[in-house]
Amino acid sequence: MSQSLSQIYIHIIFSTKHRRPIIKDSIFDELFAYLGGTCKSLDCQPIKIGGYHDHIHILCKLSKKIALVTLLEQVKKSSSKWMKTKGSEYAGFYWQDGYAVFSVNPSEVEYVVDYIANQAEHHRIKSFQDECIEFFRKYQVDYDERYVWD
């Protein structure tokens, strides 16, 4: 094939440092837009970005020009710096070191979009930890709880 083609949808999840519920409702839209702009600048088309007070979900197409780890490093690094400019309550803002990434079948993109859009409602009943464990089980990811939540 003389042309390089890819269509890789990924669902990224990462948390604030120590899962602190520090992200206020008033900054959600601006933060989500900033994260989307960062993805776009790395040639990764954002599809839906959302989250809750202690974590973020990003659904995007992974560019064929960038490694996944580079995307995550840039998104987390730049948004952490940006958050620190949003007021004294964010002066000590950091993301957790790790992350979870799952591939998404193109036929399930709309389901993931709806899931991300309904984070506030979803987290009235389920904690971030329970949410993650559910994903780990669904995608058959081996994990060690001693290291997942730090």
RAGI-V232081 format. One record per residue. N is the residue number from 1. RES is the residue in one letter. SS is DSSP state (a for helix, b for strand, c for the rest). OMEGA is omega as a letter, one per 30 degrees, with the letter a starting at -180 (999 if undefined). Layout:
n=<N	N>
res=<RES	RES>
ss=<SS	SS>
omega=<OMEGA	OMEGA>
This chain:
n=<1	2	3	4	5	6	7	8	9	10	11	12	13	14	15	16	17	18	19	20	21	22	23	24	25	26	27	28	29	30	31	32	33	34	35	36	37	38	39	40	41	42	43	44	45	46	47	48	49	50	51	52	53	54	55	56	57	58	59	60	61	62	63	64	65	66	67	68	69	70	71	72	73	74	75	76	77	78	79	80	81	82	83	84	85	86	87	88	89	90	91	92	93	94	95	96	97	98	99	100	101	102	103	104	105	106	107	108	109	110	111	112	113	114	115	116	117	118	119	120	121	122	123	124	125	126	127	128	129	130	131	132	133	134	135	136	137	138	139	140	141	142	143	144	145	146	147	148	149	150>
res=<M	S	Q	S	L	S	Q	I	Y	I	H	I	I	F	S	T	K	H	R	R	P	I	I	K	D	S	I	F	D	E	L	F	A	Y	L	G	G	T	C	K	S	L	D	C	Q	P	I	K	I	G	G	Y	H	D	H	I	H	I	L	C	K	L	S	K	K	I	A	L	V	T	L	L	E	Q	V	K	K	S	S	S	K	W	M	K	T	K	G	S	E	Y	A	G	F	Y	W	Q	D	G	Y	A	V	F	S	V	N	P	S	E	V	E	Y	V	V	D	Y	I	A	N	Q	A	E	H	H	R	I	K	S	F	Q	D	E	C	I	E	F	F	R	K	Y	Q	V	D	Y	D	E	R	Y	V	W	D>
ss=<c	c	c	c	c	c	c	b	b	b	b	b	b	b	b	b	a	a	a	c	c	c	c	c	a	a	a	a	a	a	a	a	a	a	a	a	a	a	a	a	a	c	c	c	c	b	b	b	b	b	b	b	c	c	b	b	b	b	b	b	b	b	c	c	c	c	c	a	a	a	a	a	a	a	a	a	a	a	a	a	a	a	a	a	c	c	c	a	a	a	c	c	c	c	b	c	c	c	c	b	b	b	b	b	c	a	a	a	a	a	a	a	a	a	a	a	a	c	a	a	a	a	c	c	c	c	c	a	a	a	a	a	a	a	a	a	a	a	c	c	c	c	c	c	a	a	a	a	c	c>
omega=<a	a	l	a	l	l	a	l	l	l	a	l	l	a	l	l	a	l	l	l	a	a	a	l	a	a	a	a	a	l	a	l	l	l	l	l	l	l	a	a	l	l	l	a	l	l	l	l	a	l	a	a	a	a	a	l	l	l	a	l	l	l	l	a	a	l	a	a	l	l	a	l	a	a	a	a	a	a	l	l	a	a	a	l	a	l	a	l	l	a	l	a	l	l	l	a	a	l	l	l	a	l	a	l	l	l	a	a	a	l	a	l	l	l	a	a	a	a	a	l	a	a	l	a	a	l	l	a	l	l	a	a	l	l	a	l	a	a	l	a	l	a	l	a	l	a	a	a	a	999>
